[in-house]
Amino acid sequence: MGMKAKVALGAVVGVVIIGAVSANSGNGSDVNDGSSSKGSSASASHTSGGKGDKKDADRSEAAEKKAAFGGDGEFQVGSDIKPGTYRTTGNTDGMCYWERAKDATGEMDSLLANDNVSGTSYVTVKPTDKLFKSSGCADWEAVDPKAKGSPASSMDGDGGMFKVGADIAPGTYRSAGNADDSCYWERTKDAEHGLDSIIANNNVTGTAVVTIRPTDTYFKTTGCGDWKKTG
């Protein structure tokens, strides 16, 4: 039940995912939203869309960033937290761990999805989920699926998840100088973090090149050199 077990769960999910994708990499889809990480210039700044005076914009942005629930705890879906998409950002040490569960038994069979986070994570909690666990994370905030941003053309290679079209622009990106295969990237169609969420993924040594399509919803990157758009 300690952090060792939590990390192991995340590692198992990653290994299964890579095997699944090599057999079936494919097409994009649509769903929810995403965000920036670590506050680096390589990541997109998350801004509210729309027009109006500065006071209204500031008020709207402050409301969006208000914490929905804390980064430590176990939350019952429907009573403690509502179904929806949430974001945690600014996690710098990789110790943020979250888990979606179908019941509160704590058994392996209850696990729906989980991850250890560097930078930013987006997670969609479904109405059928029963429990959401979070440990060592920055507070979670609710994300408006219709919120717009200023898409960047570069991103932190260890920044976590980015929303395509809001945080980062679609296109072809290059990450150089990856000394071992700890660089991992993933194109996803939603923030549920299941096997069905993944469009394509890879572990990379050396230079990585990936095309993010406009139909992709999120791009996830951990342990990589910074990405720069090349086309």
N, C-alpha and C positions, 0 to 999 in steps of 0.2 A: 503493500500500500504506500510505500514511500516514493520519493522522486525516482528511484531506480526503476521501480515497476512502471511508473508513468512514462518514463523515457522509452522503456522497452515497448510499451503499447504503441507509441508513436512510430517507433522503428519498424514494427511489424506491419503497420498500415502502409508505410513507405515502400517496403519490399514487395508487398502484394500489388500495390499500384503499378510499380514499374513493370512487373511481369504482365499485368493486364493490358497496359498501354501498348507494349511492343506487339501484342497480338491485334490490337484494335485502336490505332490512332485515327482521328477522323475529324468530323465536322463540328463546327461551332454551333452555339445555340444562344439563348438569351436568358436572363433572369436578373435579379437584384443589383448590388452595387459594391464599391471597394474604396481603398484609400491609400494614403501615403504612409511613410514610415520615418522613423528616426529624425525627421526634420532636416535631412541633408538636402543640398541643392539638387541632388540627383532625383529626388522624389517630388511628385506633384504636390503643390499646395492645394488643400481641400477647401474649396470656396463654394458658398451658396450661389445658385444661379438667380437670374431675375434682375429686374430693374427697380428703381426707386431710390430714395435718398439714402445717404450713408448711415443714418441712424437706424433706418429700417433694416438695412443689410446687416449692420452690426448686431442688432437685436436678434435677427433670424439666425445668424451664425452662432451666437451665444446659446440660443435655444437648442440648436442642433448638437452642440458639443456638451450639453449638460449630461452628466452621467445618468444612465438608466439604472445601473446596478454596479456593485463593487467588483474589484478584480479578485477577491478571495471569498469563496463561499460556495454553497450548494443551493440552487434556486429551483423551486417547483414551477414548472411551466403552467401558466394559466392563473396562478395565484401570486407568486413572487415576481415573475416576469411574464410578459406577453410574448406570443409567437412573433417573429419578425427577424430582421437582419440587424446585427450589432457589430460594432467595431471597437477593438482595443488597439491603441497606438503608443509608440514611445517605449516599447519593451526592448531594453538594451542588452540583457544578459542571457537570453535564451531560457530563463527559468519560468516564463509564463506558460502555463499548461491549462488547456480547457478540454471539456468532454461533453458530448451530447449523449444522453442515456434514455432508454425506453422504460426504465423503472428505477427504483431506488434500492435495489438489492446489493449493488456494488459488485455483482458478479460479471465475468467476462461477457456473458451472453447479453447483458444489458447495454453494452457499449455500441453506439451507433456510429460515432466519429470522434476523433480527438487529434490534438496537435500540440507540439512544443513550439513556441513562437519567439522569433526575433523580429523586432520592428512592429509591423502591423498585422493583425488578423481580422478578417470579416467572417462572421458565422451566421448562418440562417437557422434559427430555432423554429422547428415546425410545430403546428398544433398537436401533432401526434406524439411529440417528444414529451417525456414526463419530468426529466431533471436536466439541468445544465450546471456543470461544475466548472469552477475557475480557481486557479491557484497561482499566486505570484504575478498576476497580470495587472497592468494599469486598468483603471475603471473602464467599463464598457458603456458606449453611448449608442443610442438608436440611430439608424441610418435611414434617411429618406430616399427611397428608390428613385425619385424624380430629381433629386438634387444634382446640380451641374457643377463642374469644376473647370480648371484650366489645365488641360492635358499637357504633360511634360514630354520631352523627347529623350530623356535619360532618367535612370533610376538607380537607387542604391541596390547593389547586388545581394545584400543581406537584409533587404528592407521588408520582406514578408509579402503581403498581398497588395496589389494595385488594381483599381477599377479601370477597365479599358474604356476610353472615351471620356473619362472624368479625371482620373489621376495621371494616366499615361495615354498617349496617342497610339492607335494601331500602326503597324509597320514592321520593318525588319530591324532587329536589335542585335548588337554584338557585345560580348563580354570576353575580355582577354585576360591572360595571366592566371588561369585557374590551375593551381599546382597539383591538385589531386581531384578525385571524383566526389569530393564533398560539396561541390557546386551542384545544386539541384534546382531545376525550373519546372514549372507546370502551367499549362493553359487550361482554364476551367470554364464551365458554362454556368456555374452557380457557386454559392458559398455553403453548401451542405457538407462538403468534404467527404463525400462517399466515392466509391469506385465509379459510379455513373456520372459523377461531376467532372471527371477528367477527360479532356479532349486529347491531350498529349503531354508527355513529360520526359525528362532525361536527367541522368547524372553525367557531368562533363569534366574531363581533364583537358587542359589547354584552352583553346578558344571555342566559345559557344556562339552559335548564330541561331536565332529563332524568329519566325514571322508570327506576329500577333495579329489576328484578323479582327476586323470591325465587329464581327459576330461573336467573338470571345467576350466573356463577361469579366473575368479576372485573370491576372497573371501573378504567379507566386514565384519568388526567388529567394533562396537561402544559400549562404556560403559561397556566393559567386563574386567575381569582380564586377564593378559597376557596369551597367548596360548603357550603351549609347545607340541612338537610332541612326541607321545607315541608309535607309530607304523606305 
